[in-house]
Amino acid sequence: MLEFNETVAGRQTYFVEVILPLAISKTYTYRVPATLNSHIRVGKRVIVQFGKSRIYTAIIYAITEQAPTLYEAKYILDVLDDEPIVNRTQLQLWSWIADYYMCHLGEVMQAALPAALKLASETRILLLKDSEYDKSQLTDKEFLVVDALEIQPELKVGDIAKLLGQKTVFPLLKSLFNKGVIHISEEVVERYKPRRKAYIMLNPLYEDADSRRGLFEVLERAPKQLDALLAYFKLAKNTKEITREALQEESGCSANVIKGLVEKEIFILDHRVVSRFSDQEVELLQNFQLSTGQQTAFNSIKDLFTEKEVVLLHGVTSSGKTQIYIRLIEEILQQDRQVLYLLPEIGLTTQLIERLRQYFGNQIGIYHSKFSDNERAEVWNKVLKNEYKIVLGARSAVFLPFSDLGLIVVDEEHENSFKQYDPAPRYHARDTSVFLAHLHKAKVLLGSATPSLESYFNAQSGKYGLVELTERYGVSTLPKIEIVSISEETSKKTMQSHFTSVLVEQMNNALANKEQVILFQNRRGYTPVLLCRTCGYLPKCINCDVSLTYHKSSGKLHCHYCGYKQDTVSICPACGSVHIEQKGFGTEKIEDDLQYIFPDARVARLDLDTTRTKHGFQQILGDFEDGKIDILVGTQMVAKGLDFGAVTVIGIISADGLLNYPDFRAYERSFQLLSQVAGRAGRRDKEGKVIIQTHNTKHRVLEQVINNNYEELYKTEIIERNSFQYPPLYRLIKLDVKHKESMLLSDIAFRLANELKKSFGPRILGPEDPLVSRIRNFYIKSIYLKIERNGISLTKVKEYLKDTLLKFEADKANKGVFIQVDVDPY
């Protein structure tokens, strides 16, 4: 086996083990043509054929002189890169993720690489020019395809499907192929296209004064071209590089005018590859002072980093954790090392990036899934070349090709957005960051006002360092929290729609004082349930075991699991009754009701439906920050790290849905979410007020939120987790067994559970129906494996589990079953 950086050459026969972007359990070996010997290196992309005709981009995982023994190795078709695009540390991380989260290397590769760096295999259809065939033997559709190919000699399969207005065209293409009319080829197409910008330069022939005078004479009869030339000279006084767009704007001329000057060889057009991201100069502000509490915390973190790899910063909301991060980042940059700053929500990067750019200028790269394929590929290449010293991103940023990480900051580390649920790899970015830092010999700082029980447990047991910041920064104080009974106000008939009189009064006061309000309701849509009052009919998704949610904006019923939509119901399809009732409410209904109660207020909504576009989140937050919105209604998006000075009132419309959710983490998540939402209020010199509406005013979690008592929550939860054998004291692996036949699924799931119980005994729970027992036409049964943290090797448990599942799926009696493994299903 050759080393990572070792290059091979000569006529020796080499083989490469490659990672294919497929869910296959092993790397696959290909033979290297002697002409490509000097081009292969671990981490480079190669083009390979896998199966009968499909062509894929693969990553070289290892180079060897050993041929595979069980199959004949095909040749690689080409090497795509001059230098590796994946480094050795990344491959180590990929292997760890595949092993720990029990998935395939190809699935990790699929998640890690930007789509633009994975080539597409597109089937192209060409007309054979020299072939002889009888046109009378062609069917009408075949003749239509040939006619189209005579006009345009090359078409994709998709083009032909559109032309014929049908999805399945392969039988027709096969017929044309057999008749010798067409040629079918698999051609690999590179997706990544760098952004190019056109720059205008004056031809060097016209540099001296005499030649310029002649130039003006030439353009006397072309006044618009003369205007463009004069505009060019004006711009040239202030800048060396003039873009075509800037010249058009300055001169007021069209692109054709400039094109005419290029054709006359007066201007030279230079197309250059430029960054897709802002390169404007930002004033650097580095003179802020840490408070006494912040400075103490900063010093403690540095001291703990001398002996601990990971430190947890437990700081109350608005305690100034970001400023501590900035000072730590500055120290890492002085060592000329890289920093990864992870955030749980894409939207948070919008607000934070401007703050960080004030301190670090354009050393910062941003990376998340709302970027286009080309933008993500560009960030990847810049990190690879070490052009970005700081990367701010969502969970997928852990996959970037860092060469020398010095620090990873995981902000709001408790958020379950750091966990990927579908598709595989089902990794947790916080835990992956800890291993990534270990590979780079870097440090990890976890920050949160409401830490996850896992992280706090690790800190209490001495595995992580712990630093606490108990006071808010500057003059801001923690908000006052008031619990209001929905039941009481309903009986007194003082409720207005879904708002108690207390909340309405506080909102009125805030609006009168030109202050802002945030309302939290953890359900989107207009109403979650439509119900026939006569017969009890409930519209359900045809693919999933859930009721459909009514969205007023689209006028349709939506499934939030598979995306199915149908027209809303006004007459019951079961009994014909017109008495259709709306049960429950979402953010859309709250927004609608506010327009009636506060007709003069400017109301906006922040949820998945309003932030689907790339800049949707940024637009809403920008308007809120600029004071163009008075009341912001949102789902848990409004709870995560937002910082607005004018917000003085927070309303939680109903805390009951959070507290009563059937999950062992319900109380932990409720405390975190309620505390984080409350923390958005009173973040400057104005006092904040939080109104929590609930039916159960005496719930212990609500009392812990009022008292901001995280330690008490931790103690009570740890006792319960220990009693019922849940994380962080036990490890959890979840197996979702899926099948399209309900009865077959039950038999298969029980057989699997019984097989696992032979080795794991009472550690196996289930099979049982999950909360939603059918999604996308697959019925689901869940099996849980609970493992003690001490005395049992997790590696051996996973090895046995893998072997068992492999044998189980290979058994013909279990045909059609699909088993999804989720390690640490947070």
PyMOL commands that set and color helices and strands:
alter all, ss='L'
color gray80, all
select helices_A, chain A and resi 34-39+88-100+105-112+115-117+135-137+140-151+157-164+170-178+204-206+209-218+223-236+244-251+255-263+292-305+321-334+346-363+373-384+395-399+416-418+429-440+453-460+486-492+501-512+587-597+616-625+636-639+656-659+666-678+700-706+710-724+742-763+794-810+812-814
alter helices_A, ss='H'
color red, helices_A
select strands_A, chain A and resi 14-19+28-32+45-50+54-64+78-79+120-127+154-156+182-189+196-202+242-243+267-273+310-315+338-342+364-367+390-393+405-411+443-448+465-469+480-485+516-520+529-532+549-551+556-558+565-567+580-583+603-606+631-634+647-652+689-694+730-739+764-768+774-775+778-788+818-823
alter strands_A, ss='S'
color yellow, strands_A
deselect
rebuild
show_as cartoon
